[in-house]
Amino acid sequence: MSMRGRHLDAYSMYKRGTREHGFDAFDKEQGPERLLNGVGKDIGVPSWKRSLRHVLVATLSSFLYGYHLGVVNETLESISRDLGFHGDTMAEGLVVSTCLGGAFVGSLFSGLIADGVGRRRALQLCALPMIIGASMSATAKSLWAMLLGRLFVGTGMGIGPAVAALYVTEVSPAYVRGTYGSFTQIATGLGLMGSLFIGFPAKAIEGWWRICFWASVAPAAILALFMEFSVESPHWLFKRGRAADAEAEFEKLLGGPYVKSAMAELSKSDRGDEADTFKFSELLYGHHRKVVFIGSTLFALQQLSGINAVFYFSSTVFETAGVPSESANMCVGIANLLGSFVAMILMDRLGRKVLLIGSFSGMVLAMFLQITSATSLVSRSSGVYLSVGGMLLSVLTFAIGAGPVPSILLSEMFPGRVRANAVSVCMAFHWVTSF
């Protein structure tokens, strides 16, 4: 796969001697002696602390994504009893998956929204349907009201992760970009654990599931509020012809000594892009189609690995195996969080491809344990341990690579002119496969 100089945004490039090794190039460690924009080692690297708070605010969208993935795990039985569809597996499945349909719609438009109003406003907009949808779910009196609320929530889920990936890539110094990108997976893990924690009393306290949905309104409101005080992507500002504003944001993110070189590289990388009219056909038939294919395939394989069966239905699976769902789900959350921290540490050291290979290999081993547990080769008691162990290993290895890498990799590989729309197309494949 060839990635030519004018089709790469220098602001998101890794140090390499040639631009002709697209996929492998991102596996090379970004040495601290180089700046994200090619500035020499004589002035060092910009402080990672300047951009950290902006990245953390953006990852609230990933926290909400994880929370809404897991909020129905412990509460689904209580919801079905209160709303009158207990035992209807089709209805229960729809409560889980309707938000994925909404996420598909949201992801299709996420690129247009991010390019139209900016990364910062797009993250604020993704919080709005999450607030509305969570409120509708919390006050639902029927199955259809619950499904409508979940649909609204899903729309925000579709917009948030795609825009957050863009935002983190475009505001982070290159030497910590992989680490910062892993924050989204950590935030997703924290959201999942948070939903499990708050859902524990649902079976014992009548109507507690409504509190679980109300609780998600607070972080969504915080995201919308705090993004008002966060920086806008300098790349997007420059693309819109607001070079002075881009310089001001670079100064906030990098510090004064690095602004001039950052702007010079940004200007060089985007030269000629604005003269071209973007067409979606470029992503499917043009010279970007190979990267789109790689990204879509990665997201499809990510979801086809079966990881969402764990996140959505682990309570039912563990109870069937005779394991208390509360303690088992806590182990799932811890495994996901632990894997995310490992990814954060290794992402910029080992590279993206190494983590992907290791992650999917670990999930193969986990599935082998699951298969073995269902055979006559082991006793029932041993089979339970093997099954639970395989499930936890699957979550751990997923969080190390298959979870965080695809969105980070795509945001780095696409040129700035098509990045937002290309990521949205690949994310659409993610949601379709997940559904």
N, C-alpha and C positions, 0 to 999 in steps of 0.2 A: 504494500500500500504506500503510495507516494504522497507526501504532504509538502507542497511547494511553499516557498517563503511567503508569498503574498497571501496565502490562504491560512497562515498561522498568525494568531494574535500574540505578538511578542510578550505581551504582559503575562501570558499564561504558559510561556515556553520553559522547558527545562534545558539546562546546559547540555549541549551536545556538539560534536564536531560536524555533523552532517544533518540535513533535514530529510534524508531519503529513507529513514528507517522508522516510520511513523509509530507503530505500536510498541516496538522495543525501546524506542527513545524514552518512553515514560518510565521505564524500569531502572533508569540510571539515577543514582542518588544525586540530589542537588547539593553540591558542596557549599558550605557556609562562606567560602571565600569569594563567592559570586553573588551579585545582587539579582533580584528578580528581573531587572531590566538591562542586565548586561553591564552594570557599573563595576568597575574594577575593584580589586580587593583593597585598594589604597584608602577607601573611605568606609570599608566594612559593609555590613548589612543593616537594613532598617530594623528597628525594634519591633518584635512581634506583639508587644503589649499595646501598641497604638491601634491595631486592627482587631484585637481580641474581643473587646466589648461589643463591637458591631457584629462580629461573627456569632457571638453568644445570643444576641437578640434574634438574629435570623434563624438560629437553630430551634427557637421556640416553635416554629412551624413543624419541625421534625418531632418535637416532643408531643405536639397535638396529634400528629400522624400516628405515632406509636400508641398514644392514649386511646384514640378512637378505634385502632385495630384491636385492642385488648379489652375495651370497656364492656363488651358483650360476653366475654369469656365466663366470668363468674356470675353475671347478672341475667344471662339468657333464660335460665329456668324460671326465675322470678318474673321477668318480663312476660314470658309466655303464659304464665298462670294469671297474672293480673289483667292481661289484655285478651285472654280467652282463646289462645291458640296452642295451649300446651299439648304436646304429642304430635303436632303437625310439623313434621320435619321439613316440609317445603317452606312453610312460613318462617320457621326458625332459620333456615338457610338464607332466606331473603333478608331477614333482619341483619344477618352478618354481611351479606354480599351486595346489598343495594348501594351501600356507600362506595363500593368499588365501581359500580356503574356510573355514579356521580363523579368519581375520581377520573374515570376515562374522559368524560366530557370536559372536566376542568383542565386536564392535562393537554387536551387538544388545543385549548385556547390560551394556555399558560405562556407560550412563546409570544403570541400576538399582544397579550397584556403586558408582559415584561418589556417588550420593545416599544409598546405604545405609551405607557405611563411611567416606565422606569422600574428597576428592581425593587426599590424601597416601597413605592406605592402598590406594586403588585403583591408584596408580602402583607401590606395592610389590607388589601382587598381580599386576600385568601382567608383572613381572620373573620371577615363579616359573615359568610355563609356558615362558618363553624359556630359562631355565636348563635345565629338564627336557628340552625339545624339542631344544635344541642338543646336549645330552649324548647323547640318543638318536640323533641324526643322526651325531654324531662316532663312535659305536660301532656303527653299523648294519652288518649283514652281508648284508642283502637289500634289495630295492626296497621291500617293505612296511614294514620297520623305518624306512627313510629317510622314507617318506611319513607314517608316524605321527609321527615327530619333527618334520617340517615342519608337520604339523597342529597340534601343541602350540605350536610357535613362532608360528604364525599367530594362535592365540588371544590370545597376549600382544600381537602386533602390532595386533590389532583393538581391544584395550582401551587401549593406551598412547597413540596419537596423539589420540584423542578426549578422554581425561581430561587430557592435557597441554595441549590447547587451552583447556579450561575453567580449569585451574589457572593458566596464564599470564595469561589474561584477568582472573581474579579477584584476583590478587596484584600486578598491575602498576599503577603510576601511569598515568593515562590518557594523559599527554603522551608516553609512550614505549611504549605498549601495542602499537602496530603494529610498532615496532622489535623489541621483545621477542618478538612473535609470529613475526617473521621468523627468529628464532633456531632455531625448530623446523625450518625449511627448510634453514638452514645446517647444523644437526646431521645432518639426513637426507643432505645432500651429503657431509659428512665421513664418515658411515657408509658411503656408497657408495664413496667413494675408498678408505677403509680396507679394505673387502672386496676391491677390485681390487688394491690393493698387496699384501695378504697372499696373494692368489690367484695372483700371477704365477708362483711356483715350482711350481704344482700339476702342470703338464704335464711337468716335468723330474724332480720328486722323487715317488717312489711313496708314496702314502698321505698326501701333504701336505694333501689336501682335508679330512682329519679334523682337522688342526691349525686349519684355517680355521673350523670349527664350534666347536672348543674355545675359540678366542680370544674368541668372543662371550659366553662365560659370565662373564668378568671384568667388563665394563661393566654387565651385568645385575645382578650381585651388588653392584656399587658403587651402582647406582640404588636397590636395595632397602635398602641400609645407610644411604646419605646422606639418603634421604627421611625416615628416622627423626628426623633432626636439622633438618628443614626445617619451615616454618610450615604450618599448615593454612589452607585458604581461609576468611577471615573471613565471607564470605557463607554458606558451608555451616554454619559454627558458629552464626551468627545464625539461620539457617533452622531449626536443630535446637533452638533455645531457649537456646543457650549464649552469651548476650550478653557476659558477662564475659570468656570466652575469646576472643571475637571482638575485643573491645577490646584485649586483650593482643597478639593477632596483628597488629592494625592498628598498634600502637605499634612492633612490630618492623619492619613494612614501611614505615611512613610517618614515624614519629617522633611524640613526644608532642603537639606543637601541633596535629596534624591529626586526632587520634583522635576528638575530640568531634564535629566536623563530619562525619567519615566515618560515624560511627555514626548521626548524625541523618539523613543522607541514606539510609543503608541501611535504617533503620527506616521512613522515609517510603515508600521504593520497595517494600518488602515488606509494607506494611500491607494486610491483607486476604487476602494470598496463602495463608496457612496455613489459612484457613477453608475454602478450596476444595479439593476432592479432585481430584487430577490423574488424568486418564484419557487413554490413548493416542489415543482417538478425537478428542481436541482437536486433535492434530497433523495428522490426516487430513481432518477435517470441520469443525473449529472455526475460530476466528478466527486461529489460527496457521498454517493450511494454506498460505497464500500464501508465508510465509517458508520453510516446509518445502519447498514446491515449488521456490522459488528455490535453496535450499541443495542439494537433491537434484539439480537440473538442473546446477548448477555443478560438483558432484562428478562427475556422469555425463559432462559435456563434458570435464572435466579428464582423465578416463581414456580417453575415446573419441578424444582427440587423438593417441593412439598412443605416448605417451611411454614406457610400460612396455616396448614393443618394443625401445626403445633400451637401457633399463636391464637387461633380462633377456637380450637376445640380441645385444648390440652386438659381442661377440667374433666370433660366427658371421658377422654381416653384414660386418664389416670384413675378415675373412679371405677371404670370397667376393669382395670388391672388390680383394683383393691388398694390403691395408693391414695391417701387423703389429698384432695385437690389443692388445698391451701398450701401445704408444704411443697407439693410437687410444682405448682405454678411459681412459687417463690424460687425454686431451684432453676426453673426455666428462665426467669427474669435475671437471676444472678449469672447464669451461663451466658446469656445474651450480652449483659453488661461487661462481663469479664472479657469476652471475645472482642468487644468494641474497644476496650482499653488496649488490648494487645495490638489491634489494628492501628490505633492512634500512634503507638510507639514504633511500629515497624513500617508504616506506610511510606515514609520518606527515606527509610534505610534500605529496605529490600526491594521496593518498587511495586508497582501495581500488579504486574503479570505474575510475579512470584506468589503474591498473596492470593490471587485468583486460583492458581493451580493448586496451592496448598489447601485452600478452602474447599474447593469442589472435591479434591481427593479425600479430605476428612469426612465430607458428607457421604461419599461412596462407602467408606468404612462404617459410618453410622448406620446406613441403610442395610449393610451386610449384617450388622448386629440385630437390627429389627427383623430381618428375614429369618435369621437363625433362631430368634426367640419364639417364632411361630411354628417351628418344626418339632418333630418328635425326638430330635437329638438332645434336647435339654428338658429337664423337669419343668413343671408349671412354675414353681417358686423361682427357679433360676431364670426362666423365660421372662418373668416380670422384671427382674433386675436387668437383664439384657435389653429388654424393650425400653425401659426408662433410661438406662444408660445410653442407649443408641439415640434416643430422643434428645437428651441433654448434649451429647457430643455433636449432634446435627446442628443444634442451635449455636453452640460454641464456635464451631468451624464456619458456619454461615456468617456469623458476626465478624469474623476475622478478615474475610475477603469478599465473598459473594454478596454480602449486604452493602457495604460502603463503597466498594471500588467502582462499580459501573457508572454511578452518577458523577463521581469525581473524574473518572477517566474521560467521559464524554465531554464534560465542560472544558477539559484541557485540550482535547483533540480537534474540536471544531473551530474554524476561524470565527472572529467576532461577528461578521456580517450575518452569518446564518446560525450562530450558536443557540440562541434562545429558541428558535423554531425547530431546529434539529433535535435539541434535547426534548422538546415537547412531543415530537413525533415518536421518539424512542420510548419516552415515558408512557405514551398511549399504548404501546405494545406491552409494557409492564402491567398496566391495569387490565387490559383485555385478558392476558394470560392469568393474572391473579384471579379475575372473576371466574 
